[in-house]
Amino acid sequence: MCVLKKRQGYLRFGIAGMGVGALSVLSAISQSQYSSLVAGADINGEVRRRFNEAFPRCRVYDSVDALCADESLDAIWISTPSRLHADHAVLAASRKKHVIISKPMATTLAEAERMVEACERNGVKLIAGHSLGFSPAIIEMATLARSESGIGKVRVAQLVAFTDWMLLPRTPEEVDERLGGGIIHRQSPHQIDALRILCGGRAESVRGYAGTWMKERKAPGFFSAFIQFDNGALGTASHNGYGYLVGSEIVPWGADVGIGGSDIQQRALTRRSLREGTTDEEALKDSMRLGGSSPLFARQTTKKPWLPLHLGLTIVSCDRGDIRHSPHGIYVYSDDGRRELSVGDDTSWFGRSEIEELYQAVVNGRELYRDGAWGMATLEVALAIQKSSTSRTEIKLRHQTSVRPNAFSATQNPRQDDGTCRACMEREDNDA
Protein backbone atom coordinates (compact mmCIF):
# COMPACT_ATOMS: atom_id res chain seq x y z
CA MET A 1 0.00 0.00 0.00
CA CYS A 2 1.38 3.41 -0.96
CA VAL A 3 -0.08 6.34 0.99
CA LEU A 4 1.69 8.89 -1.24
CA LYS A 5 0.04 7.57 -4.39
CA LYS A 6 -3.35 7.50 -2.69
CA ARG A 7 -3.04 11.21 -1.96
CA GLN A 8 -1.99 12.05 -5.49
CA GLY A 9 -4.37 9.67 -7.22
CA TYR A 10 -1.95 8.88 -10.05
CA LEU A 11 1.49 7.41 -10.75
CA ARG A 12 4.27 9.60 -12.13
CA PHE A 13 5.85 7.91 -15.14
CA GLY A 14 9.06 8.20 -17.08
CA ILE A 15 9.49 6.47 -20.42
CA ALA A 16 12.84 4.91 -21.29
CA GLY A 17 13.37 4.84 -25.03
CA MET A 18 11.23 7.05 -27.25
CA GLY A 19 11.33 5.17 -30.53
CA VAL A 20 8.48 3.90 -32.69
CA GLY A 21 7.26 1.44 -30.07
CA ALA A 22 6.97 4.14 -27.43
CA LEU A 23 4.51 6.06 -29.59
CA SER A 24 1.90 3.40 -28.96
CA VAL A 25 1.93 4.05 -25.20
CA LEU A 26 2.84 7.74 -24.82
CA SER A 27 -0.78 8.82 -25.21
CA ALA A 28 -1.90 6.20 -22.70
CA ILE A 29 0.59 7.40 -20.08
CA SER A 30 -0.18 11.09 -20.58
CA GLN A 31 -3.97 10.73 -20.72
CA SER A 32 -4.84 7.94 -18.30
CA GLN A 33 -6.50 9.08 -15.08
CA TYR A 34 -4.08 6.78 -13.25
CA SER A 35 -0.82 8.26 -14.52
CA SER A 36 1.09 11.41 -15.34
CA LEU A 37 3.88 11.57 -17.93
CA VAL A 38 6.72 13.39 -16.20
CA ALA A 39 9.94 12.51 -18.05
CA GLY A 40 11.53 10.62 -20.91
CA ALA A 41 14.98 9.43 -21.99
CA ASP A 42 16.61 8.60 -25.29
CA ILE A 43 20.13 8.61 -26.69
CA ASN A 44 18.91 10.24 -29.90
CA GLY A 45 19.20 14.02 -29.57
CA GLU A 46 16.63 14.75 -32.27
CA VAL A 47 14.10 12.44 -30.61
CA ARG A 48 14.72 14.21 -27.29
CA ARG A 49 14.07 17.55 -28.98
CA ARG A 50 10.80 16.29 -30.46
CA PHE A 51 9.72 14.86 -27.12
CA ASN A 52 10.41 18.18 -25.41
CA GLU A 53 8.40 19.94 -28.09
CA ALA A 54 5.46 17.54 -27.74
CA PHE A 55 5.55 17.45 -23.92
CA PRO A 56 7.07 20.81 -22.84
CA ARG A 57 6.36 20.26 -19.14
CA CYS A 58 8.28 16.97 -19.06
CA ARG A 59 11.91 16.55 -18.17
CA VAL A 60 14.09 14.87 -20.78
CA TYR A 61 17.31 12.90 -20.24
CA ASP A 62 20.02 11.53 -22.50
CA SER A 63 20.35 8.24 -20.60
CA VAL A 64 18.15 5.72 -18.82
CA ASP A 65 20.50 5.99 -15.84
CA ALA A 66 19.68 9.68 -15.46
CA LEU A 67 15.97 8.99 -15.90
CA CYS A 68 15.98 6.34 -13.18
CA ALA A 69 17.79 8.77 -10.86
CA ASP A 70 14.84 11.18 -11.06
CA GLU A 71 13.40 10.90 -7.56
CA SER A 72 10.04 12.35 -8.58
CA LEU A 73 9.17 9.26 -10.64
CA ASP A 74 7.13 6.34 -9.37
CA ALA A 75 7.42 4.08 -12.41
CA ILE A 76 9.38 3.57 -15.62
CA TRP A 77 7.90 2.21 -18.85
CA ILE A 78 10.84 0.55 -20.61
CA SER A 79 10.65 0.73 -24.40
CA THR A 80 14.35 0.50 -25.24
CA PRO A 81 15.83 -2.13 -27.61
CA SER A 82 15.11 -5.72 -26.56
CA ARG A 83 18.73 -6.50 -25.70
CA LEU A 84 18.70 -3.72 -23.07
CA HIS A 85 15.43 -4.62 -21.33
CA ALA A 86 17.03 -6.65 -18.56
CA ASP A 87 19.72 -4.09 -17.71
CA HIS A 88 17.26 -1.21 -17.72
CA ALA A 89 14.66 -3.06 -15.64
CA VAL A 90 17.29 -3.97 -13.04
CA LEU A 91 18.51 -0.37 -13.01
CA ALA A 92 14.98 1.01 -12.54
CA ALA A 93 14.28 -1.50 -9.75
CA SER A 94 17.50 -0.56 -7.97
CA ARG A 95 16.23 3.04 -7.87
CA LYS A 96 12.92 1.84 -6.37
CA LYS A 97 10.91 2.44 -9.53
CA HIS A 98 8.04 0.17 -10.57
CA VAL A 99 8.53 -1.27 -14.06
CA ILE A 100 6.33 -1.90 -17.09
CA ILE A 101 8.34 -3.64 -19.78
CA SER A 102 7.41 -3.67 -23.47
CA LYS A 103 7.47 -7.01 -25.21
CA PRO A 104 9.61 -9.00 -25.52
CA MET A 105 10.28 -9.11 -21.78
CA ALA A 106 13.92 -10.12 -22.42
CA THR A 107 16.02 -12.09 -24.89
CA THR A 108 16.85 -15.02 -22.56
CA LEU A 109 15.27 -16.71 -19.55
CA ALA A 110 18.36 -15.86 -17.49
CA GLU A 111 17.74 -12.17 -18.19
CA ALA A 112 14.07 -12.51 -17.24
CA GLU A 113 14.99 -14.24 -13.97
CA ARG A 114 17.40 -11.40 -13.17
CA MET A 115 14.66 -8.84 -13.76
CA VAL A 116 12.17 -10.65 -11.54
CA GLU A 117 14.73 -11.08 -8.75
CA ALA A 118 15.75 -7.41 -8.86
CA CYS A 119 12.14 -6.20 -8.60
CA GLU A 120 11.38 -8.60 -5.75
CA ARG A 121 14.55 -7.60 -3.89
CA ASN A 122 13.73 -3.91 -4.16
CA GLY A 123 10.04 -4.25 -3.37
CA VAL A 124 8.75 -2.87 -6.68
CA LYS A 125 6.20 -4.19 -9.17
CA LEU A 126 7.01 -5.62 -12.60
CA ILE A 127 4.49 -5.91 -15.44
CA ALA A 128 5.22 -7.66 -18.74
CA GLY A 129 2.99 -5.57 -20.97
CA HIS A 130 2.49 -4.08 -24.43
CA SER A 131 0.66 -7.19 -25.65
CA LEU A 132 -2.46 -7.49 -27.81
CA GLY A 133 -3.08 -10.80 -26.07
CA PHE A 134 -4.79 -8.84 -23.29
CA SER A 135 -7.17 -7.03 -25.63
CA PRO A 136 -10.81 -6.69 -24.53
CA ALA A 137 -12.07 -9.13 -27.18
CA ILE A 138 -9.64 -11.87 -26.09
CA ILE A 139 -10.61 -11.35 -22.45
CA GLU A 140 -14.29 -11.50 -23.42
CA MET A 141 -13.75 -14.74 -25.35
CA ALA A 142 -12.00 -16.32 -22.37
CA THR A 143 -14.64 -15.04 -19.96
CA LEU A 144 -17.45 -16.43 -22.09
CA ALA A 145 -15.83 -19.86 -22.27
CA ARG A 146 -15.55 -19.90 -18.47
CA SER A 147 -19.15 -18.80 -17.87
CA GLU A 148 -22.42 -20.72 -17.83
CA SER A 149 -23.05 -19.70 -21.41
CA GLY A 150 -23.68 -23.21 -22.67
CA ILE A 151 -20.90 -23.04 -25.24
CA GLY A 152 -18.61 -25.27 -23.19
CA LYS A 153 -14.91 -25.08 -22.47
CA VAL A 154 -12.17 -24.18 -24.94
CA ARG A 155 -10.81 -27.14 -26.89
CA VAL A 156 -8.71 -25.38 -29.56
CA ALA A 157 -7.66 -21.76 -30.10
CA GLN A 158 -6.14 -20.82 -33.46
CA LEU A 159 -4.47 -17.53 -34.41
CA VAL A 160 -3.23 -16.82 -37.94
CA ALA A 161 -1.56 -13.49 -38.78
CA PHE A 162 -0.36 -12.05 -42.08
CA THR A 163 1.41 -8.67 -41.89
CA ASP A 164 4.08 -6.57 -43.62
CA TRP A 165 6.24 -6.40 -40.47
CA MET A 166 9.41 -7.42 -42.31
CA LEU A 167 8.94 -4.67 -44.89
CA LEU A 168 8.72 -1.79 -42.43
CA PRO A 169 11.89 0.28 -41.86
CA ARG A 170 14.10 -1.63 -39.42
CA THR A 171 17.20 -0.86 -37.40
CA PRO A 172 19.88 -3.58 -37.74
CA GLU A 173 19.15 -5.04 -34.29
CA GLU A 174 15.43 -5.35 -35.04
CA VAL A 175 16.25 -8.03 -37.59
CA ASP A 176 19.15 -9.64 -35.68
CA GLU A 177 17.88 -12.71 -33.84
CA ARG A 178 20.88 -12.68 -31.48
CA LEU A 179 19.84 -9.24 -30.22
CA GLY A 180 16.16 -10.04 -29.79
CA GLY A 181 15.16 -9.18 -33.33
CA GLY A 182 12.91 -10.95 -35.79
CA ILE A 183 9.24 -11.76 -35.72
CA ILE A 184 9.39 -14.46 -33.03
CA HIS A 185 11.04 -12.23 -30.43
CA ARG A 186 9.19 -9.06 -31.36
CA GLN A 187 5.69 -10.24 -32.28
CA SER A 188 4.96 -13.75 -30.95
CA PRO A 189 4.16 -12.46 -27.41
CA HIS A 190 0.86 -11.09 -28.76
CA GLN A 191 -0.32 -14.51 -29.88
CA ILE A 192 1.29 -16.48 -27.05
CA ASP A 193 -0.40 -14.32 -24.41
CA ALA A 194 -3.74 -14.73 -26.18
CA LEU A 195 -3.39 -18.51 -26.37
CA ARG A 196 -2.38 -18.79 -22.72
CA ILE A 197 -5.42 -16.74 -21.69
CA LEU A 198 -7.85 -18.54 -24.01
CA CYS A 199 -6.66 -22.06 -23.28
CA GLY A 200 -6.72 -21.36 -19.57
CA GLY A 201 -4.04 -23.71 -18.40
CA ARG A 202 -0.31 -24.10 -18.15
CA ALA A 203 1.46 -24.71 -21.44
CA GLU A 204 3.23 -28.07 -21.32
CA SER A 205 5.09 -28.33 -24.62
CA VAL A 206 5.79 -26.57 -27.91
CA ARG A 207 6.45 -27.81 -31.41
CA GLY A 208 7.56 -24.90 -33.57
CA TYR A 209 8.87 -23.86 -36.95
CA ALA A 210 10.66 -20.64 -37.92
CA GLY A 211 11.17 -19.43 -41.48
CA THR A 212 13.85 -17.00 -42.69
CA TRP A 213 12.92 -16.59 -46.32
CA MET A 214 14.16 -13.10 -47.21
CA LYS A 215 17.90 -12.74 -47.64
CA GLU A 216 17.72 -9.00 -46.96
CA ARG A 217 16.50 -9.81 -43.42
CA LYS A 218 18.63 -12.24 -41.41
CA ALA A 219 16.01 -13.01 -38.75
CA PRO A 220 12.84 -15.11 -39.07
CA GLY A 221 9.85 -13.46 -40.71
CA PHE A 222 7.57 -16.45 -40.18
CA PHE A 223 6.78 -18.80 -37.34
CA SER A 224 4.24 -21.46 -36.55
CA ALA A 225 3.65 -23.05 -33.14
CA PHE A 226 1.67 -26.00 -31.79
CA ILE A 227 1.19 -25.57 -28.03
CA GLN A 228 -0.30 -28.22 -25.75
CA PHE A 229 -1.79 -27.26 -22.37
CA ASP A 230 -2.10 -29.29 -19.19
CA ASN A 231 -5.92 -29.18 -19.31
CA GLY A 232 -6.01 -30.82 -22.73
CA ALA A 233 -6.56 -27.64 -24.73
CA LEU A 234 -4.55 -26.97 -27.87
CA GLY A 235 -3.29 -23.63 -29.13
CA THR A 236 -1.86 -22.95 -32.56
CA ALA A 237 -0.31 -19.71 -33.77
CA SER A 238 1.39 -18.54 -36.92
CA HIS A 239 2.58 -15.20 -38.24
CA ASN A 240 3.82 -14.46 -41.74
CA GLY A 241 5.37 -11.00 -41.78
CA TYR A 242 6.61 -10.89 -45.38
CA GLY A 243 3.74 -8.74 -46.61
CA TYR A 244 2.50 -10.49 -49.74
CA LEU A 245 -0.91 -11.05 -48.14
CA VAL A 246 -2.03 -8.97 -45.15
CA GLY A 247 -4.64 -10.07 -42.64
CA SER A 248 -6.84 -7.00 -43.01
CA GLU A 249 -7.85 -8.35 -46.44
CA ILE A 250 -9.18 -11.58 -44.92
CA VAL A 251 -12.14 -10.16 -42.99
CA PRO A 252 -15.22 -8.87 -44.93
CA TRP A 253 -14.93 -5.38 -43.41
CA GLY A 254 -11.21 -5.07 -44.12
CA ALA A 255 -9.06 -3.92 -47.02
CA ASP A 256 -5.61 -4.56 -48.44
CA VAL A 257 -3.77 -2.27 -46.03
CA GLY A 258 -0.64 -3.17 -44.08
CA ILE A 259 0.59 -2.02 -40.69
CA GLY A 260 2.20 1.08 -42.13
CA GLY A 261 -0.79 1.91 -44.33
CA SER A 262 0.73 0.49 -47.50
CA ASP A 263 -1.18 -1.46 -50.14
CA ILE A 264 0.05 -4.37 -52.24
CA GLN A 265 1.69 -2.14 -54.86
CA GLN A 266 3.56 -0.09 -52.28
CA ARG A 267 4.72 -3.26 -50.56
CA ALA A 268 6.03 -4.58 -53.86
CA LEU A 269 8.04 -1.39 -54.35
CA THR A 270 9.42 -1.65 -50.83
CA ARG A 271 10.44 -5.28 -51.39
CA ARG A 272 12.20 -4.31 -54.62
CA SER A 273 14.12 -1.43 -53.02
CA LEU A 274 15.27 -3.73 -50.19
CA ARG A 275 16.59 -6.21 -52.75
CA GLU A 276 18.38 -3.48 -54.66
CA GLY A 277 19.77 -1.88 -51.51
CA THR A 278 18.32 1.53 -52.33
CA THR A 279 16.22 1.95 -49.18
CA ASP A 280 17.34 4.58 -46.65
CA GLU A 281 15.91 2.70 -43.69
CA GLU A 282 17.28 5.06 -41.05
CA ALA A 283 15.58 8.07 -42.66
CA LEU A 284 12.32 6.17 -43.04
CA LYS A 285 12.55 4.91 -39.46
CA ASP A 286 13.13 8.44 -38.24
CA SER A 287 9.99 9.61 -40.03
CA MET A 288 7.98 7.05 -38.04
CA ARG A 289 9.27 8.24 -34.65
CA LEU A 290 7.77 10.88 -32.39
CA GLY A 291 7.37 14.13 -34.30
CA GLY A 292 8.26 12.52 -37.63
CA SER A 293 6.45 13.08 -40.90
CA SER A 294 4.79 9.63 -40.88
CA PRO A 295 4.38 8.46 -37.26
CA LEU A 296 3.44 4.79 -37.21
CA PHE A 297 1.15 5.07 -34.19
CA ALA A 298 -0.72 8.29 -34.79
CA ARG A 299 -3.44 9.00 -32.26
CA GLN A 300 -6.72 7.41 -33.33
CA THR A 301 -9.52 9.97 -33.23
CA THR A 302 -12.33 7.84 -34.64
CA LYS A 303 -13.42 4.37 -33.70
CA LYS A 304 -12.32 1.88 -36.33
CA PRO A 305 -13.24 -1.79 -36.80
CA TRP A 306 -10.87 -4.40 -35.44
CA LEU A 307 -8.47 -5.83 -38.01
CA PRO A 308 -6.38 -9.04 -37.73
CA LEU A 309 -2.92 -7.49 -37.80
CA HIS A 310 -0.29 -8.71 -35.27
CA LEU A 311 -2.81 -10.79 -33.33
CA GLY A 312 -4.26 -12.34 -36.45
CA LEU A 313 -7.54 -14.01 -37.26
CA THR A 314 -8.62 -15.64 -33.98
CA ILE A 315 -10.96 -18.64 -33.84
CA VAL A 316 -11.80 -20.33 -30.54
CA SER A 317 -13.47 -23.75 -30.76
CA CYS A 318 -15.42 -24.86 -27.69
CA ASP A 319 -17.51 -27.94 -26.86
CA ARG A 320 -20.66 -26.55 -28.47
CA GLY A 321 -19.66 -23.55 -30.51
CA ASP A 322 -17.02 -21.22 -31.90
CA ILE A 323 -15.98 -17.63 -31.22
CA ARG A 324 -14.16 -15.07 -33.35
CA HIS A 325 -13.71 -11.31 -33.66
CA SER A 326 -16.41 -9.10 -35.13
CA PRO A 327 -15.79 -5.50 -36.28
CA HIS A 328 -16.42 -4.11 -32.78
CA GLY A 329 -16.57 -7.18 -30.55
CA ILE A 330 -16.95 -10.92 -30.99
CA TYR A 331 -19.21 -13.33 -32.87
CA VAL A 332 -20.47 -16.33 -30.92
CA TYR A 333 -21.61 -19.36 -32.93
CA SER A 334 -23.77 -21.90 -31.07
CA ASP A 335 -26.73 -24.23 -31.55
CA ASP A 336 -28.91 -21.12 -31.46
CA GLY A 337 -27.14 -19.53 -34.42
CA ARG A 338 -24.80 -16.55 -34.39
CA ARG A 339 -24.90 -13.55 -32.07
CA GLU A 340 -22.60 -10.57 -31.72
CA LEU A 341 -21.34 -9.18 -28.42
CA SER A 342 -20.08 -5.60 -28.52
CA VAL A 343 -16.73 -5.18 -26.77
CA GLY A 344 -15.41 -1.95 -28.22
CA ASP A 345 -12.08 -3.55 -29.10
CA ASP A 346 -10.33 -0.55 -30.64
CA THR A 347 -6.86 0.65 -29.65
CA SER A 348 -7.88 3.01 -26.85
CA TRP A 349 -7.19 0.37 -24.18
CA PHE A 350 -3.62 -0.28 -25.36
CA GLY A 351 -1.22 0.79 -22.62
CA ARG A 352 -3.99 2.04 -20.36
CA SER A 353 -4.80 -1.42 -19.02
CA GLU A 354 -1.19 -1.93 -17.89
CA ILE A 355 -1.19 1.45 -16.18
CA GLU A 356 -4.44 0.71 -14.35
CA GLU A 357 -3.18 -2.72 -13.34
CA LEU A 358 -0.01 -1.20 -11.87
CA TYR A 359 -2.00 1.52 -10.13
CA GLN A 360 -4.38 -0.97 -8.53
CA ALA A 361 -1.44 -3.09 -7.34
CA VAL A 362 0.56 -0.18 -5.93
CA VAL A 363 -2.29 1.81 -4.41
CA ASN A 364 -4.87 -0.82 -3.51
CA GLY A 365 -2.66 -3.87 -3.02
CA ARG A 366 -4.29 -5.94 -5.76
CA GLU A 367 -2.44 -8.88 -7.26
CA LEU A 368 -0.83 -8.40 -10.66
CA TYR A 369 -1.98 -10.79 -13.37
CA ARG A 370 0.75 -10.18 -15.95
CA ASP A 371 3.68 -10.03 -13.58
CA GLY A 372 7.27 -11.14 -14.10
CA ALA A 373 6.34 -14.81 -13.81
CA TRP A 374 3.72 -14.37 -16.53
CA GLY A 375 6.20 -12.60 -18.78
CA MET A 376 8.82 -15.28 -18.22
CA ALA A 377 6.33 -18.00 -19.16
CA THR A 378 5.47 -16.21 -22.42
CA LEU A 379 9.17 -15.73 -23.18
CA GLU A 380 9.81 -19.42 -22.56
CA VAL A 381 7.21 -20.36 -25.19
CA ALA A 382 8.75 -17.95 -27.73
CA LEU A 383 12.24 -19.31 -27.17
CA ALA A 384 10.88 -22.85 -27.42
CA ILE A 385 9.52 -22.09 -30.91
CA GLN A 386 13.03 -21.19 -32.04
CA LYS A 387 14.61 -24.16 -30.28
CA SER A 388 12.07 -26.60 -31.66
CA SER A 389 12.55 -25.30 -35.18
CA THR A 390 16.30 -25.84 -34.95
CA SER A 391 16.17 -29.25 -33.26
CA ARG A 392 12.98 -30.45 -34.98
CA THR A 393 11.79 -31.79 -31.66
CA GLU A 394 9.04 -31.08 -29.17
CA ILE A 395 10.21 -28.81 -26.34
CA LYS A 396 8.97 -29.37 -22.80
CA LEU A 397 8.32 -26.26 -20.72
CA ARG A 398 9.41 -25.67 -17.11
CA HIS A 399 8.63 -22.02 -16.27
CA GLN A 400 4.89 -21.85 -16.83
CA THR A 401 2.30 -20.16 -14.66
CA SER A 402 -1.49 -20.38 -14.60
CA VAL A 403 -3.85 -17.62 -15.67
CA ARG A 404 -4.72 -15.45 -12.67
CA PRO A 405 -8.50 -15.33 -11.97
CA ASN A 406 -8.45 -11.55 -11.71
CA ALA A 407 -7.24 -11.31 -15.32
CA PHE A 408 -10.88 -11.75 -16.32
CA SER A 409 -12.44 -9.43 -13.76
CA ALA A 410 -10.02 -6.53 -14.19
CA THR A 411 -11.12 -3.51 -16.18
CA GLN A 412 -9.68 -3.87 -19.66
CA ASN A 413 -11.04 -0.56 -20.89
CA PRO A 414 -9.88 1.99 -18.28
CA ARG A 415 -12.33 4.82 -17.82
CA GLN A 416 -11.79 7.71 -20.13
CA ASP A 417 -10.93 11.09 -18.69
CA ASP A 418 -11.41 14.42 -20.45
CA GLY A 419 -8.42 13.80 -22.73
CA THR A 420 -6.29 16.53 -21.19
CA CYS A 421 -2.59 15.72 -21.22
CA ARG A 422 -1.52 15.80 -17.60
CA ALA A 423 2.10 16.31 -18.61
CA CYS A 424 1.12 19.71 -19.98
CA MET A 425 -0.53 20.85 -16.76
CA GLU A 426 1.18 22.59 -13.87
CA ARG A 427 1.66 20.23 -10.92
CA GLU A 428 2.63 21.48 -7.49
CA ASP A 429 4.46 18.25 -6.83
CA ASN A 430 6.29 18.11 -10.17
CA ASP A 431 9.64 18.53 -8.45
CA ALA A 432 8.76 16.50 -5.37
RAHUBEL-V389842 format. One record per backbone hydrogen bond with DSSP energy under -0.5 kcal/mol. CO is the residue of the C=O (numbers start at 1). NH is the residue of the N-H. If there is no record, write none. Layout:
# RAHUBEL-V389842
co=[CO,CO]
nh=[NH,NH]
This chain:
# RAHUBEL-V389842
co=[1,2,3,4,5,11,11,12,12,13,13,14,14,15,15,16,18,19,20,20,21,22,22,23,25,26,27,28,30,32,34,36,36,38,39,40,41,43,44,45,46,47,48,49,50,51,55,59,61,63,64,65,67,69,70,74,75,76,76,77,77,78,81,82,84,85,86,87,88,89,90,91,92,92,93,98,99,100,101,108,109,110,111,112,113,114,115,116,117,118,119,120,125,127,127,131,132,135,136,137,138,139,140,141,142,143,144,144,151,153,155,156,157,158,159,160,161,162,163,164,164,165,171,171,172,173,174,175,176,176,177,179,182,183,183,184,187,187,188,189,190,191,192,193,194,195,196,202,204,205,206,207,209,211,211,211,213,214,220,221,222,223,224,225,225,226,226,227,228,228,229,233,234,235,236,237,238,239,239,240,241,246,247,247,251,255,258,262,263,264,265,266,267,268,269,270,271,272,273,273,273,279,280,281,282,283,284,285,285,286,287,288,289,292,295,296,299,307,308,313,313,314,315,315,316,316,317,317,318,321,322,323,324,326,327,328,328,329,330,331,331,332,332,333,334,337,339,340,341,344,347,349,351,352,353,354,355,356,357,358,359,359,360,360,361,362,370,371,372,373,374,375,376,377,378,379,380,381,382,383,384,385,386,387,388,388,394,395,404,405,406,410,412,420,421,422,427,429]
nh=[3,6,7,8,9,13,36,74,75,38,39,16,77,17,41,79,290,23,23,24,24,25,26,27,29,30,31,32,422,35,11,13,38,59,15,61,17,45,48,49,50,51,52,53,54,55,58,40,42,67,68,69,70,71,73,98,14,78,100,16,79,102,84,85,88,89,90,91,92,93,94,95,95,97,96,76,127,78,129,112,113,114,115,116,117,118,119,120,121,122,124,123,99,101,129,134,135,139,140,141,142,143,144,145,146,146,147,149,320,319,234,317,236,315,238,313,240,247,243,167,168,168,174,175,175,176,182,177,179,181,180,83,186,187,188,188,190,191,192,193,194,195,196,197,198,199,200,230,397,228,395,226,224,213,221,222,215,217,183,241,211,239,209,227,237,207,228,235,204,205,232,229,157,227,159,225,161,223,241,163,166,249,250,251,254,257,261,258,267,268,269,270,271,272,273,274,275,276,277,278,279,281,284,285,286,287,288,288,289,289,294,296,292,295,298,298,301,309,162,160,315,325,158,317,318,323,155,156,321,318,333,316,331,329,306,343,344,326,341,324,333,334,339,322,337,334,332,342,330,346,350,353,355,356,357,358,359,360,361,362,363,364,364,366,365,2,128,375,376,377,378,379,380,381,382,383,384,385,386,387,388,389,390,391,392,393,396,206,407,408,410,412,414,422,424,425,430,432]
